[in-house]
Each structure stands twice: as C-alpha cells, then as structure tokens.
Amino acid sequence: MKALVFAMAAVPMVLAACAGIESDDDSPSITYTVPRSYQTVYLRAQNQADECLRGHKAYDVYAQVNPALQTGVVSVRGPLGDMEVARTELKALDPSHTEVTQQVWGRGPWNQEALEAMRQSVLMDMSLCTSYMRK
C-alpha cells in the first residue's frame, strides 16, 4: 500500500506531458447498474476517490451533481487540472437504481485493479483502495 501511495505521488512529474483519459482512446471502463439511489452512489464514488485515488494530495477530486437530471460526475485530475486519470459518471434510472460508468487512464496505478476497486466501493458501500475480489 505504501508503495502505491509513493508511486502516485511521483507520477505527476513523470506524466506532466501526458493526456490521461480521452474520449477517443481505449482506457479501461465498466458500466453497470446498482440498486442504490444516485445520491448514495455519488457520495460513495466521491469518498473513494478522495481516500484512494489522490496520492498524497497530488491529484484533485472534482465532483458535481445535477439534482434536476439526477446525474453526477466524480473525476480525479492531475496537478495541472486537465489530465483526468479516473472518472465515475452516474445516472438515476429510477429512485432506487443507478447506472454507473467508471473509467481509468490505464497507466500506472490507474489501471484495471483501480477500476475494480472503484466498482467494489460502489457495490459494497465502503471505500476500497485495492481490489480483493476478482470478477
């Protein structure tokens, strides 16, 4: 765990010239539906990002919710603000079901394992920084 934290702290300097998640690339992603309200999913995703994906506060968590549309986005961005390394998008399907789409950059600590930990955090209602269960 300490190695992951140190690696995440060092990555901003190495990745300063990189783009992060882009709409036309093949960054790992997953879409699923959970039996929870969009507010619960939003808070869970925001908490997990803040606890697990910031790396010694070198990365910032940006979160916004739209109550009228019952949607939300939680993203983790690099120190320059434009390099997105992780994102959760959510949309209420009804009062007790939410569609979730999560995506990670696919490089360094923002890989398939981080994506699985993000998914498990939403499903299990607790922040998981590491994936303990495999699909």
N, C-alpha and C positions, 0 to 999 in steps of 0.2 A: 504494500500500500504506500509506504514512504517513497519507494522508487517511482511509483506512478505520479505522486504529488511533485517530486523533484523534476521529473520529466516534463510535466505540464508547465512548471514554472520556467523551464529553459526553452520551451518550444516557441514562445513569442518572438524571440530574436531570430531563430532559425527560419521561421515561417513568415517573416515580415513581408516578403515579396510574393507570397502565395495567395491564392484566391479563396480558399475554403470551399464551402458548399456553393454550387452554382446550379441554376435551373436546368442547364443542358448537359450536366455531367452524370456519372454513374455512381454517385455517393450512395452508400448503403441506406436503405429506408425500409420502413414497415408500416402497414396500415392495418388497423384492427378496430373492433368495436368493444366497448366495455359497458357493463351495467352500472354506470355511475353518472351523476349529473355533470354537466360541463364545468360547473364551478369547482367541484371536487377534483376533477381531472386537471384543471388549470392550476389549482393550488398545489397538487401533488407534483406536477411537472416543474413548476417554479421552484418548489422546495428542493427537489432532487438536483436540478441544475445548479442551484446556489450552493448546496452541500457537496456536490460531487464533481462538477464539471468546470469549476473556476480555476483550480490550480493556484494556490497561494494568492488568490485575488488578482491574478494576471489577466484574467478574462472577465468580461462583464455579462451579467444576465439581463436581458431586456424582455419584459413581459407586458403584454397588453391583452385586454379582454373587451369584447363588444357585447354588452348585455342585450342590446336590441336584436342583434343577429345570433346571439348565443354561440359565439365563436371566441377563440383565443389563440395566441401565439406566444411561445416562450423560446427565445433564442439565446445562444451563447456566442459572443463575438470577441475577437481579438482586441488587443490594446488600441489599435487604430480605429476600431469600431466598424470597419467594413468587411472584415474576414469572419464569416459565420462558420462555426465548427460543429454546432449541434442545434437542432430545431425541433420543436413539437408544435404541431398545429392541431386544433381540436374544434369540433363542430357538434352541437347537440343534435341528436336525431329525434329525441323526444325528451320529456322531463327526466327520465332515468337511464338514458343510453346516449353514449357519446362516441363519435368516430374520431380516432386518433391517428395522425400520421407523424411519424418521427423519422428524422434523418440525421446522419452524422457525416462528417467530412470524409472519413475512410482512411485517414492517415494518422500516424502517431497514436495517442491514447483515444482519439475519437474514431474508434473502429467498430467492428461488429459486436465485440464484447460490451463496449459502452452503450451501443444501441440496445442490446438485450437487457442491460441493467436499467436503462431508461424505461423500457417496456414493463419489466417486472416491477419497477417502482409504482407505475400507474396501476397495474393489476393487483399488487399486494398492499397498496395504501401505506407504503413506507419507503424512505429513501434508501436505495441500494446503489452503491458505487461500483460494485462488482457483480457480475452475473454468476449466481450459484447454481442455477438450473439451466439445463440445455433444452432447446426445443425438441 
